[in-house]
Amino acid sequence: MTRVIKAVSVLVVLCVAALGLLLYYRAQQPPATPAPSVANGPAAEPSFEFTPLDPPQPAPVLHFTARDGAAKTLADFRGRPVLVNFWATWCGPCRAEMPSLDRLQAKLGPRLKILAISEDRRGVTAVDPFVARMKLATLAIYLDPANDALEAFNLRGLPTSILLDRAGRMVWRVEGGVDWTSAAAEAKLAPYLVAPPVLQRTSATR
Protein backbone atom coordinates (compact mmCIF):
# COMPACT_ATOMS: atom_id res chain seq x y z
CA MET A 1 0.00 0.00 0.00
CA THR A 2 2.87 2.33 0.90
CA ARG A 3 4.47 1.71 -2.51
CA VAL A 4 1.23 2.65 -4.28
CA ILE A 5 0.95 5.89 -2.34
CA LYS A 6 4.58 6.77 -3.12
CA ALA A 7 4.02 6.03 -6.83
CA VAL A 8 0.94 8.21 -6.94
CA SER A 9 2.77 10.99 -5.13
CA VAL A 10 5.65 10.86 -7.63
CA LEU A 11 3.18 10.95 -10.54
CA VAL A 12 1.41 14.00 -9.13
CA VAL A 13 4.73 15.80 -8.64
CA LEU A 14 5.77 15.05 -12.23
CA CYS A 15 2.43 16.31 -13.58
CA VAL A 16 2.70 19.54 -11.57
CA ALA A 17 6.27 20.05 -12.79
CA ALA A 18 5.27 19.48 -16.42
CA LEU A 19 2.39 21.96 -16.10
CA GLY A 20 4.73 24.54 -14.58
CA LEU A 21 7.19 24.15 -17.45
CA LEU A 22 4.40 24.54 -20.00
CA LEU A 23 3.11 27.73 -18.40
CA TYR A 24 6.65 29.14 -18.20
CA TYR A 25 7.28 28.39 -21.87
CA ARG A 26 4.06 30.06 -23.01
CA ALA A 27 4.83 33.12 -20.91
CA GLN A 28 8.12 33.55 -22.78
CA GLN A 29 6.45 33.63 -26.23
CA PRO A 30 5.62 37.03 -27.76
CA PRO A 31 1.90 37.71 -28.15
CA ALA A 32 0.43 36.86 -31.53
CA THR A 33 -0.12 39.79 -33.83
CA PRO A 34 -3.81 40.01 -34.71
CA ALA A 35 -4.66 39.71 -38.39
CA PRO A 36 -5.81 42.96 -39.96
CA SER A 37 -9.56 43.20 -40.16
CA VAL A 38 -11.10 43.72 -43.58
CA ALA A 39 -13.56 46.04 -41.86
CA ASN A 40 -10.71 48.52 -41.35
CA GLY A 41 -10.23 49.03 -45.09
CA PRO A 42 -11.88 48.49 -48.45
CA ALA A 43 -12.76 44.95 -49.45
CA ALA A 44 -10.30 43.29 -51.78
CA GLU A 45 -11.34 43.08 -55.41
CA PRO A 46 -12.02 39.45 -56.41
CA SER A 47 -9.29 37.93 -58.54
CA PHE A 48 -10.03 35.81 -61.59
CA GLU A 49 -7.42 34.35 -63.92
CA PHE A 50 -8.36 35.30 -67.46
CA THR A 51 -6.16 33.51 -69.98
CA PRO A 52 -5.71 35.54 -73.19
CA LEU A 53 -5.55 33.72 -76.52
CA ASP A 54 -3.00 35.65 -78.53
CA PRO A 55 -3.52 35.62 -81.41
CA PRO A 56 -7.28 35.00 -81.22
CA GLN A 57 -8.28 31.50 -82.32
CA PRO A 58 -11.31 30.38 -84.34
CA ALA A 59 -13.93 28.79 -82.13
CA PRO A 60 -14.55 25.08 -82.72
CA VAL A 61 -17.77 24.03 -84.40
CA LEU A 62 -20.33 23.22 -81.71
CA HIS A 63 -23.91 22.07 -82.16
CA PHE A 64 -26.29 22.64 -79.27
CA THR A 65 -29.96 23.43 -78.77
CA ALA A 66 -32.18 26.06 -77.22
CA ARG A 67 -34.52 24.96 -74.46
CA ASP A 68 -37.34 24.70 -77.00
CA GLY A 69 -35.29 22.22 -79.06
CA ALA A 70 -34.18 24.64 -81.80
CA ALA A 71 -30.77 23.69 -83.21
CA LYS A 72 -28.01 26.28 -82.74
CA THR A 73 -24.33 26.79 -83.54
CA LEU A 74 -21.89 29.46 -82.41
CA ALA A 75 -21.88 30.87 -85.95
CA ASP A 76 -25.53 31.85 -85.47
CA PHE A 77 -24.41 34.60 -83.08
CA ARG A 78 -21.50 36.01 -85.06
CA GLY A 79 -21.41 39.79 -85.49
CA ARG A 80 -21.34 40.79 -81.83
CA PRO A 81 -19.30 39.79 -78.79
CA VAL A 82 -20.43 36.47 -77.31
CA LEU A 83 -19.64 35.18 -73.84
CA VAL A 84 -19.97 31.39 -73.86
CA ASN A 85 -20.42 29.92 -70.39
CA PHE A 86 -20.28 26.15 -69.95
CA TRP A 87 -21.99 25.06 -66.75
CA ALA A 88 -24.18 22.41 -65.08
CA THR A 89 -26.88 22.41 -62.42
CA TRP A 90 -24.87 20.01 -60.22
CA CYS A 91 -21.83 22.33 -60.22
CA GLY A 92 -21.62 24.53 -57.10
CA PRO A 93 -19.49 27.36 -58.59
CA CYS A 94 -21.76 27.34 -61.65
CA ARG A 95 -24.84 27.87 -59.53
CA ALA A 96 -23.09 30.65 -57.59
CA GLU A 97 -22.20 32.69 -60.68
CA MET A 98 -25.53 32.35 -62.50
CA PRO A 99 -27.18 35.38 -60.83
CA SER A 100 -24.28 37.65 -61.80
CA LEU A 101 -24.43 36.38 -65.40
CA ASP A 102 -28.15 37.16 -65.44
CA ARG A 103 -27.49 40.69 -64.14
CA LEU A 104 -24.69 41.20 -66.66
CA GLN A 105 -26.97 40.29 -69.57
CA ALA A 106 -29.66 42.62 -68.26
CA LYS A 107 -27.14 45.44 -67.94
CA LEU A 108 -25.43 45.11 -71.32
CA GLY A 109 -28.42 44.03 -73.38
CA PRO A 110 -27.63 43.70 -77.12
CA ARG A 111 -24.03 44.84 -76.64
CA LEU A 112 -23.12 41.32 -75.45
CA LYS A 113 -24.76 37.96 -76.03
CA ILE A 114 -24.31 35.43 -73.23
CA LEU A 115 -24.74 31.76 -74.09
CA ALA A 116 -25.08 29.72 -70.91
CA ILE A 117 -24.68 26.21 -72.31
CA SER A 118 -25.65 23.48 -69.85
CA GLU A 119 -23.67 20.24 -69.82
CA ASP A 120 -26.38 18.39 -67.89
CA ARG A 121 -26.98 15.00 -69.48
CA ARG A 122 -30.68 15.19 -68.57
CA GLY A 123 -31.00 18.35 -70.61
CA VAL A 124 -34.14 20.41 -70.16
CA THR A 125 -35.42 18.05 -67.44
CA ALA A 126 -32.64 19.24 -65.15
CA VAL A 127 -32.34 22.80 -66.43
CA ASP A 128 -35.94 24.05 -66.41
CA PRO A 129 -36.55 23.58 -62.66
CA PHE A 130 -33.17 25.18 -61.94
CA VAL A 131 -33.94 28.26 -64.05
CA ALA A 132 -37.31 28.66 -62.35
CA ARG A 133 -35.82 28.27 -58.90
CA MET A 134 -33.02 30.77 -59.59
CA LYS A 135 -35.47 33.21 -61.26
CA LEU A 136 -33.13 33.85 -64.20
CA ALA A 137 -35.04 36.46 -66.17
CA THR A 138 -32.70 37.56 -68.99
CA LEU A 139 -30.00 34.89 -69.31
CA ALA A 140 -30.40 32.65 -72.37
CA ILE A 141 -29.92 28.98 -71.45
CA TYR A 142 -28.86 26.39 -74.01
CA LEU A 143 -28.31 22.63 -73.84
CA ASP A 144 -25.45 20.29 -74.69
CA PRO A 145 -26.59 16.97 -73.16
CA ALA A 146 -24.13 15.01 -75.31
CA ASN A 147 -21.26 16.98 -73.71
CA ASP A 148 -19.73 17.71 -77.12
CA ALA A 149 -18.24 20.94 -75.74
CA LEU A 150 -16.01 19.07 -73.30
CA GLU A 151 -13.84 17.75 -76.11
CA ALA A 152 -14.35 20.54 -78.63
CA PHE A 153 -13.14 23.22 -76.20
CA ASN A 154 -10.83 20.98 -74.17
CA LEU A 155 -12.71 21.85 -70.99
CA ARG A 156 -10.88 20.86 -67.81
CA GLY A 157 -13.79 21.66 -65.52
CA LEU A 158 -16.95 23.64 -65.01
CA PRO A 159 -17.69 26.44 -65.12
CA THR A 160 -15.52 27.63 -67.99
CA SER A 161 -16.26 30.86 -69.86
CA ILE A 162 -14.85 31.88 -73.25
CA LEU A 163 -15.24 35.26 -74.93
CA LEU A 164 -15.72 35.34 -78.70
CA ASP A 165 -15.15 38.55 -80.63
CA ARG A 166 -17.42 39.82 -83.40
CA ALA A 167 -15.68 37.54 -85.90
CA GLY A 168 -16.34 34.46 -83.78
CA ARG A 169 -12.75 34.11 -82.57
CA MET A 170 -11.82 33.12 -79.01
CA VAL A 171 -9.95 35.97 -77.32
CA TRP A 172 -9.78 34.79 -73.69
CA ARG A 173 -11.07 32.13 -71.35
CA VAL A 174 -11.49 31.82 -67.60
CA GLU A 175 -11.94 28.66 -65.55
CA GLY A 176 -13.97 28.67 -62.35
CA GLY A 177 -16.75 30.83 -61.01
CA VAL A 178 -16.65 34.57 -61.67
CA ASP A 179 -18.53 37.53 -60.27
CA TRP A 180 -19.50 38.99 -63.62
CA THR A 181 -20.63 42.27 -62.08
CA SER A 182 -17.21 42.92 -60.53
CA ALA A 183 -14.86 45.62 -61.82
CA ALA A 184 -12.30 42.95 -62.76
CA ALA A 185 -14.73 41.15 -65.05
CA GLU A 186 -16.10 44.34 -66.57
CA ALA A 187 -12.56 45.50 -67.36
CA LYS A 188 -11.93 42.28 -69.31
CA LEU A 189 -15.13 42.68 -71.30
CA ALA A 190 -14.97 46.43 -71.96
CA PRO A 191 -12.48 46.48 -74.90
CA TYR A 192 -14.69 44.12 -76.91
CA LEU A 193 -17.94 46.00 -76.29
CA VAL A 194 -16.88 49.09 -78.21
CA ALA A 195 -18.90 49.35 -81.43
CA PRO A 196 -16.77 49.20 -84.58
CA PRO A 197 -16.47 52.47 -86.49
CA VAL A 198 -19.04 53.05 -89.21
CA LEU A 199 -17.40 53.44 -92.60
CA GLN A 200 -18.95 56.30 -94.52
CA ARG A 201 -18.93 56.36 -98.29
CA THR A 202 -17.46 59.46 -99.83
CA SER A 203 -17.76 60.47 -103.45
CA ALA A 204 -14.50 61.15 -105.23
CA THR A 205 -14.10 64.68 -106.54
CA ARG A 206 -12.15 65.62 -109.61
Phi, psi and omega in degrees: 000319180298322180295322180296317180297317180298319181295318178295320180297317179297319180296319179296317180298318180296320180296317179297318180296317180297318179297320178297319179295321180295315179295322178296317181297316180294329179291335181278346182280140177293149179295144180293140178278123182295143178292142179299139180274136180293343180289343181276357181205179181291148179293144181290141178290133179300147184246126178234142183264097177273126181259110180288147174250101187235111005282164177303146184244143177300138178287142177297158175288129180222127176257130179212181183228156169283171182293339178271004177096355181293132181287139182223155168225165179296330180297337180295341186250010181294147180116348175212161179298140181229126175258111181264122181242117178264127189209179175204153183292335181275358184266116182302307178299329177295313181298323183293326184270349182304314179300323180288328174295320179297318179292323179297316179296321178295324182286316186270339177055228184288352179291337180215133175256125178255125176251104177268099187263113182282138176258016177293128180293335180275001174057227186296334179299324178273326189282316186302312178297326179295314180299319179294318181293322181277349179057049178279109190268326188243343185284127179277124182255133179235169189234137173224067184294340178279354180059035179296332182293333183302317180276318184300320182255008179052051182286130179265348180179173178240146356281153170228133180239138182228131179264129175253137177280186185295339179268004179082018180262144177283126182248331171200163177219156179219135180254136181102169182290144183228142168273102188284355175260004180283160179296326181296316180290318180296325179294327178285332181275326190309314184299336184264357180266352180289127181294138178296151180295144179273123180278124180260136178281134177237141180274135180286138180251145179247000000 
